[in-house]
Amino acid sequence: DLRLRFQAEAKERIGAAAAKLVDDNSVIMINAGTTTLALARHLEGHHGLTVATNSLLIPGEISPDSFRGLYVFGGAVHPLDQKTIGPVAFQTVAGSAEMDVQCDLVLLGIGAVSIETGYSTSNLEEAAMMNEMMVRASRVAILADSSKFGRRLFAQVAELGRADYFVTDAAPPAELADAFAAAGVEVIVG
């Protein structure tokens, strides 16, 4: 509950800006987090989406009129964060083989961003899952409020240049903005 209230207005602006990157009839992956939960609320008005997530809260936030398919990745359940952490895959109906999944756009909320370490989070398994989501995406959008600038956490998710978009609530400091530009990352301020 505390994380939901922290930077709530900024997260809503980020969610609204990030939702503009989502095309109707596309396949998207969204990780669990308070910023991506705000994004889910702003998908109202979209149509024909196929959504895959590791969040247990996002399915209740997306308008049923917005999606044609909604999937939750399996794995270990983290009740406090209302998420799963596990493989970015689904089993066949018979359960004997893993189905390969791809998406048009992955939208990831992260815990920290710095020039030196790129995007990071506090959980090693979650970092691996987020990186796997990025590998399976044609485009990558990172979502983070300005309190995450210049910070680094335990586990690196990816280098700065791995994202196509960085969606935030305030312009990054000059040095970080220059690093985004050099890496070819489009910064979107909501």
N, C-alpha and C positions, 0 to 999 in steps of 0.2 A: 504493500500500500504506500509506503514511503517513497519508493522509486517511481510509482505512478504519479505522485504529486510533485516530485522534483523536476523542475524545468518543464512543467506540463504545457504551458503556452508555447514554448519553443518547440516541443515535440509535436504539437498539433500543426504548427506552421511547416515543420519539416515533413510531416506526414502528408499534408496537402500538396506541397511542392513535389514530393516523390511520387505521389499518385498520378501526376501529370506525365510521368515517364512511362506509365503502363498503358499499352495499347489494348483496345478491345480485342477479344478472341485470341489473346496471347497466353502463353504458359509462363507462370511466374513462381519463384520460390521465395519465401519470406522466413527469416529466422525469428526466434522468440525474443521478445524484448519490449520495453515500454514505448520506444520510439516506433517500432514496427507495428505495435498495437494501434498507435495513432494513425499510421498509414492505412491499416485495414479499414478503419472507420471512413477514410476518405476514398475508398474504392467504390463507394455508392455512386451509381450512375454509369459505372463500367458494365460491360456485358460480355458474356461468353468466355470468361476467364477460366483457366485451369490453374488451381493454386495448390502448391505443396508447401507444408510448413512443419516445423518441429514445435510450434507453440500449441498449447492446449487451450489458450484464450482466443487466439485469432479466429478460429472457426465461428465463434459466437459473435464476433464483431463485424464480419463481412456480410453485407446484405445478400440474402439468398438469390436476389435477382441479378447479382453481379457475376456469379460463377456457374459453370456447367459441370465442373468437377472440383472437389475439395479433398485433399489427402493430407494425412498427418503421418510424418515419418515415425517409425517405431524406435525402440531403444529404451534405455533406462529413463524412468520418469523422475524428474526433479520437482517434487511437490511445491517447494517454496517459490520457485521461479515459474511453475506451471509450464514446463517444457520437457521434451524428450531429448536425449543425446544418444545418437547411434548412427547407423549407416544411412547414407543418402541414397536409399534404394527401397524397392518394394519386392516382395516375393510373388512368384506366379500364383495363380489360384491353387494349384496343387502343392505349392510350397517347396517345390524341388529346385527351382532356379531363381536367380535374382534378375529382375527386370532392369534394364538400363533406362535411366531417365535423364532428360535434357530439358532446358528451359530457355525462353527468349530473354528473360531478365531475372536476375536475383537481386533482392533488396535486403541488405544486411545492416542491422543496428550493431554498432561496435562500442567497446568500452573506452578506447583510447586511440589517438592518432598522433604520430610524431614523424618528423623527417627521418630520424635514424632507424626506427623500427617499423614504420608504416602503421598498419592497423593491428590492434591487439585486444586481447580479452584476458580475463583472469583464470579461465578454465582451459586446460590443455585439450581435453576431449572436444569441448565446444569449438575451440580454434580449428581443430582438424575437421570438424563437421562443416564449419563455415567455409573453410578452404575448399572442401569437396563440393559444396554448393557452387562456389565460384567456377570451379573447373567444368561444371556441367551447364554453365550459362553462356549465352551469346553476348550478353551485356551485363555489367556489374554496377550496381548503385550502392554506395556506402552511405548510411544515415548516422549522423552524430551531432549532438548539440555542442555549442561552443565551449562547454565545460570540459570537453574531452580533448581539446587542442593542447599539444605539447606534452601529453601524458603518454606513458607506456605502461603496459601491464605484463603479466607473467608470460603469456603465450602469444606469439605473433600469428596473425591470421594470414597476412600477405603484405607485400611491399606496396607503397603508394600507387605505383603505376599499374597495379593489377585491376584497379577500378576504372570504369569509364566516367562515372559521376560521383561527386561527393556532395551530398545534400545536407545543409546545415542551417542554422538560424542566424548566423552572423558571419561577416567576412573573416576569413582566417588571418592571423598575423602575417605580415609581409613575407617573412622568410618561408612560412608554410605555404602561402599562396604561390610563391615563386617555385617551390618544390612541386606543387600540384601541376602548375603550368609546364614545367620541364618534363614531368612524367606523362603529360597528355591527358590529365584528369580535368573534366569540366566541373567547376564548382558552381553549385546552385544554392542561392540563399533564399530561404522561404520566409 
